Amino acid sequence: MSTVQGADLPPAVVVGAALLDGAGRVLAAQRAAPPQLADRWEFPGGKVEGEESETAALVRECREELGVEVELDTRLGGDLPVELGGAVLRVWIGRIVAGTPVTSEHAALRWLTADELDDIDWLPADRPLLDALRSRLR
């Protein structure tokens, strides 16, 4: 019996952080690349690498991409399909405990209130989380 190599592998996991500032705002990051995603907005984060846990990956990504240390709380929503690459997105609520966010990999960063969440062009994978996030911000 032959099997297709990789056919039973789970999808790659991309993790994101809905970082709340305690004043009713969440941090959004504008993609700089790749071209098909550039200028759209997302929750900062990235891919889980090797054997690291999802939360360890998210803490690492926030440190690398934003220059901040974060503390993570609960998951926001369930698994969401990522349009490109066949991965799943998993997002956690969190907060910054050290540092000020900087744009090292993103085109821009923006703090948004619940009423401003619909003012930007979110990536499709992040969009289903907005209603649940909106209730957390009010």
C-alpha positions as protocol buffer text, in pm:
chain_id: "A"
residue {
  index: 1
  type: MET
  ca { x: 0 y: 0 z: 0 }
}
residue {
  index: 2
  type: SER
  ca { x: 146 y: 337 z: -94 }
}
residue {
  index: 3
  type: THR
  ca { x: 61 y: 670 z: 58 }
}
residue {
  index: 4
  type: VAL
  ca { x: 108 y: 1020 z: -65 }
}
residue {
  index: 5
  type: GLN
  ca { x: 383 y: 1183 z: 136 }
}
residue {
  index: 6
  type: GLY
  ca { x: 242 y: 1463 z: 351 }
}
residue {
  index: 7
  type: ALA
  ca { x: -122 y: 1374 z: 278 }
}
residue {
  index: 8
  type: ASP
  ca { x: -197 y: 1322 z: 648 }
}
residue {
  index: 9
  type: LEU
  ca { x: -13 y: 1628 z: 777 }
}
residue {
  index: 10
  type: PRO
  ca { x: -222 y: 1884 z: 962 }
}
residue {
  index: 11
  type: PRO
  ca { x: -241 y: 2232 z: 809 }
}
residue {
  index: 12
  type: ALA
  ca { x: 22 y: 2488 z: 901 }
}
residue {
  index: 13
  type: VAL
  ca { x: -78 y: 2715 z: 1188 }
}
residue {
  index: 14
  type: VAL
  ca { x: -56 y: 3092 z: 1180 }
}
residue {
  index: 15
  type: VAL
  ca { x: -104 y: 3272 z: 1511 }
}
residue {
  index: 16
  type: GLY
  ca { x: -224 y: 3627 z: 1569 }
}
residue {
  index: 17
  type: ALA
  ca { x: -259 y: 3860 z: 1863 }
}
residue {
  index: 18
  type: ALA
  ca { x: -551 y: 4093 z: 1925 }
}
residue {
  index: 19
  type: LEU
  ca { x: -350 y: 4322 z: 2151 }
}
residue {
  index: 20
  type: LEU
  ca { x: -575 y: 4536 z: 2371 }
}
residue {
  index: 21
  type: ASP
  ca { x: -448 y: 4857 z: 2532 }
}
residue {
  index: 22
  type: GLY
  ca { x: -688 y: 4871 z: 2829 }
}
residue {
  index: 23
  type: ALA
  ca { x: -848 y: 5187 z: 2689 }
}
residue {
  index: 24
  type: GLY
  ca { x: -1089 y: 5011 z: 2453 }
}
residue {
  index: 25
  type: ARG
  ca { x: -854 y: 4979 z: 2154 }
}
residue {
  index: 26
  type: VAL
  ca { x: -688 y: 4695 z: 1962 }
}
residue {
  index: 27
  type: LEU
  ca { x: -368 y: 4706 z: 1757 }
}
residue {
  index: 28
  type: ALA
  ca { x: -398 y: 4639 z: 1383 }
}
residue {
  index: 29
  type: ALA
  ca { x: -102 y: 4593 z: 1148 }
}
residue {
  index: 30
  type: GLN
  ca { x: -101 y: 4681 z: 778 }
}
residue {
  index: 31
  type: ARG
  ca { x: 74 y: 4425 z: 557 }
}
residue {
  index: 32
  type: ALA
  ca { x: 368 y: 4540 z: 346 }
}
residue {
  index: 33
  type: ALA
  ca { x: 406 y: 4209 z: 158 }
}
residue {
  index: 34
  type: PRO
  ca { x: 343 y: 3987 z: -32 }
}
residue {
  index: 35
  type: PRO
  ca { x: 193 y: 4201 z: -310 }
}
residue {
  index: 36
  type: GLN
  ca { x: -145 y: 4023 z: -305 }
}
residue {
  index: 37
  type: LEU
  ca { x: -185 y: 4104 z: 68 }
}
residue {
  index: 38
  type: ALA
  ca { x: -8 y: 4440 z: 84 }
}
residue {
  index: 39
  type: ASP
  ca { x: -204 y: 4733 z: 231 }
}
residue {
  index: 40
  type: ARG
  ca { x: -459 y: 4504 z: 399 }
}
residue {
  index: 41
  type: TRP
  ca { x: -482 y: 4483 z: 776 }
}
residue {
  index: 42
  type: GLU
  ca { x: -435 y: 4194 z: 1019 }
}
residue {
  index: 43
  type: PHE
  ca { x: -371 y: 4103 z: 1377 }
}
residue {
  index: 44
  type: PRO
  ca { x: 9 y: 4086 z: 1420 }
}
residue {
  index: 45
  type: GLY
  ca { x: 165 y: 3742 z: 1443 }
}
residue {
  index: 46
  type: GLY
  ca { x: 310 y: 3475 z: 1219 }
}
residue {
  index: 47
  type: LYS
  ca { x: 383 y: 3110 z: 1161 }
}
residue {
  index: 48
  type: VAL
  ca { x: 445 y: 2850 z: 1429 }
}
residue {
  index: 49
  type: GLU
  ca { x: 794 y: 2707 z: 1370 }
}
residue {
  index: 50
  type: GLY
  ca { x: 921 y: 2359 z: 1446 }
}
residue {
  index: 51
  type: GLU
  ca { x: 823 y: 2223 z: 1785 }
}
residue {
  index: 52
  type: GLU
  ca { x: 735 y: 2556 z: 1950 }
}
residue {
  index: 53
  type: SER
  ca { x: 393 y: 2596 z: 2106 }
}
residue {
  index: 54
  type: GLU
  ca { x: 142 y: 2829 z: 1945 }
}
residue {
  index: 55
  type: THR
  ca { x: 162 y: 3077 z: 2232 }
}
residue {
  index: 56
  type: ALA
  ca { x: 544 y: 3070 z: 2234 }
}
residue {
  index: 57
  type: ALA
  ca { x: 537 y: 3140 z: 1859 }
}
residue {
  index: 58
  type: LEU
  ca { x: 304 y: 3434 z: 1911 }
}
residue {
  index: 59
  type: VAL
  ca { x: 518 y: 3583 z: 2187 }
}
residue {
  index: 60
  type: ARG
  ca { x: 826 y: 3542 z: 1961 }
}
residue {
  index: 61
  type: GLU
  ca { x: 651 y: 3696 z: 1660 }
}
residue {
  index: 62
  type: CYS
  ca { x: 538 y: 4001 z: 1860 }
}
residue {
  index: 63
  type: ARG
  ca { x: 893 y: 4047 z: 1987 }
}
residue {
  index: 64
  type: GLU
  ca { x: 1041 y: 4015 z: 1635 }
}
residue {
  index: 65
  type: GLU
  ca { x: 777 y: 4209 z: 1439 }
}
residue {
  index: 66
  type: LEU
  ca { x: 672 y: 4476 z: 1689 }
}
residue {
  index: 67
  type: GLY
  ca { x: 956 y: 4497 z: 1940 }
}
residue {
  index: 68
  type: VAL
  ca { x: 724 y: 4431 z: 2234 }
}
residue {
  index: 69
  type: GLU
  ca { x: 675 y: 4171 z: 2505 }
}
residue {
  index: 70
  type: VAL
  ca { x: 319 y: 4044 z: 2532 }
}
residue {
  index: 71
  type: GLU
  ca { x: 108 y: 3850 z: 2777 }
}
residue {
  index: 72
  type: LEU
  ca { x: -159 y: 3631 z: 2621 }
}
residue {
  index: 73
  type: ASP
  ca { x: -502 y: 3556 z: 2760 }
}
residue {
  index: 74
  type: THR
  ca { x: -774 y: 3351 z: 2590 }
}
residue {
  index: 75
  type: ARG
  ca { x: -835 y: 3247 z: 2231 }
}
residue {
  index: 76
  type: LEU
  ca { x: -1058 y: 3470 z: 2023 }
}
residue {
  index: 77
  type: GLY
  ca { x: -1282 y: 3253 z: 1805 }
}
residue {
  index: 78
  type: GLY
  ca { x: -1197 y: 2920 z: 1649 }
}
residue {
  index: 79
  type: ASP
  ca { x: -975 y: 2803 z: 1366 }
}
residue {
  index: 80
  type: LEU
  ca { x: -1003 y: 3021 z: 1056 }
}
residue {
  index: 81
  type: PRO
  ca { x: -883 y: 2926 z: 707 }
}
residue {
  index: 82
  type: VAL
  ca { x: -603 y: 3141 z: 565 }
}
residue {
  index: 83
  type: GLU
  ca { x: -669 y: 3228 z: 201 }
}
residue {
  index: 84
  type: LEU
  ca { x: -311 y: 3178 z: 81 }
}
residue {
  index: 85
  type: GLY
  ca { x: -109 y: 2874 z: 177 }
}
residue {
  index: 86
  type: GLY
  ca { x: -379 y: 2646 z: 319 }
}
residue {
  index: 87
  type: ALA
  ca { x: -300 y: 2730 z: 682 }
}
residue {
  index: 88
  type: VAL
  ca { x: -532 y: 2794 z: 974 }
}
residue {
  index: 89
  type: LEU
  ca { x: -532 y: 3113 z: 1180 }
}
residue {
  index: 90
  type: ARG
  ca { x: -564 y: 3106 z: 1558 }
}
residue {
  index: 91
  type: VAL
  ca { x: -589 y: 3439 z: 1742 }
}
residue {
  index: 92
  type: TRP
  ca { x: -538 y: 3517 z: 2111 }
}
residue {
  index: 93
  type: ILE
  ca { x: -639 y: 3819 z: 2313 }
}
residue {
  index: 94
  type: GLY
  ca { x: -333 y: 3976 z: 2469 }
}
residue {
  index: 95
  type: ARG
  ca { x: -172 y: 4289 z: 2601 }
}
residue {
  index: 96
  type: ILE
  ca { x: 166 y: 4456 z: 2574 }
}
residue {
  index: 97
  type: VAL
  ca { x: 362 y: 4431 z: 2899 }
}
residue {
  index: 98
  type: ALA
  ca { x: 689 y: 4592 z: 2782 }
}
residue {
  index: 99
  type: GLY
  ca { x: 789 y: 4813 z: 2492 }
}
residue {
  index: 100
  type: THR
  ca { x: 616 y: 5032 z: 2237 }
}
residue {
  index: 101
  type: PRO
  ca { x: 508 y: 4877 z: 1905 }
}
residue {
  index: 102
  type: VAL
  ca { x: 722 y: 4968 z: 1604 }
}
residue {
  index: 103
  type: THR
  ca { x: 678 y: 4886 z: 1235 }
}
residue {
  index: 104
  type: SER
  ca { x: 969 y: 4665 z: 1136 }
}
residue {
  index: 105
  type: GLU
  ca { x: 780 y: 4434 z: 901 }
}
residue {
  index: 106
  type: HIS
  ca { x: 449 y: 4615 z: 852 }
}
residue {
  index: 107
  type: ALA
  ca { x: 366 y: 4925 z: 650 }
}
residue {
  index: 108
  type: ALA
  ca { x: 177 y: 5080 z: 943 }
}
residue {
  index: 109
  type: LEU
  ca { x: 28 y: 5014 z: 1286 }
}
residue {
  index: 110
  type: ARG
  ca { x: -298 y: 5158 z: 1412 }
}
residue {
  index: 111
  type: TRP
  ca { x: -489 y: 5145 z: 1741 }
}
residue {
  index: 112
  type: LEU
  ca { x: -862 y: 5101 z: 1670 }
}
residue {
  index: 113
  type: THR
  ca { x: -1171 y: 5143 z: 1885 }
}
residue {
  index: 114
  type: ALA
  ca { x: -1475 y: 4918 z: 1845 }
}
residue {
  index: 115
  type: ASP
  ca { x: -1636 y: 5182 z: 1622 }
}
residue {
  index: 116
  type: GLU
  ca { x: -1328 y: 5198 z: 1395 }
}
residue {
  index: 117
  type: LEU
  ca { x: -1292 y: 4824 z: 1326 }
}
residue {
  index: 118
  type: ASP
  ca { x: -1483 y: 4851 z: 998 }
}
residue {
  index: 119
  type: ASP
  ca { x: -1281 y: 5153 z: 878 }
}
residue {
  index: 120
  type: ILE
  ca { x: -994 y: 4941 z: 742 }
}
residue {
  index: 121
  type: ASP
  ca { x: -959 y: 4661 z: 487 }
}
residue {
  index: 122
  type: TRP
  ca { x: -899 y: 4347 z: 698 }
}
residue {
  index: 123
  type: LEU
  ca { x: -761 y: 4024 z: 555 }
}
residue {
  index: 124
  type: PRO
  ca { x: -1042 y: 3771 z: 502 }
}
residue {
  index: 125
  type: ALA
  ca { x: -910 y: 3536 z: 775 }
}
residue {
  index: 126
  type: ASP
  ca { x: -922 y: 3811 z: 1040 }
}
residue {
  index: 127
  type: ARG
  ca { x: -1260 y: 3955 z: 945 }
}
residue {
  index: 128
  type: PRO
  ca { x: -1479 y: 3684 z: 1117 }
}
residue {
  index: 129
  type: LEU
  ca { x: -1329 y: 3780 z: 1454 }
}
residue {
  index: 130
  type: LEU
  ca { x: -1437 y: 4144 z: 1445 }
}
residue {
  index: 131
  type: ASP
  ca { x: -1780 y: 4102 z: 1605 }
}
residue {
  index: 132
  type: ALA
  ca { x: -1641 y: 3903 z: 1899 }
}
residue {
  index: 133
  type: LEU
  ca { x: -1360 y: 4155 z: 1935 }
}
residue {
  index: 134
  type: ARG
  ca { x: -1599 y: 4449 z: 1917 }
}
residue {
  index: 135
  type: SER
  ca { x: -1787 y: 4320 z: 2223 }
}
residue {
  index: 136
  type: ARG
  ca { x: -1454 y: 4287 z: 2414 }
}
residue {
  index: 137
  type: LEU
  ca { x: -1364 y: 4649 z: 2335 }
}
residue {
  index: 138
  type: ARG
  ca { x: -1689 y: 4805 z: 2461 }
}
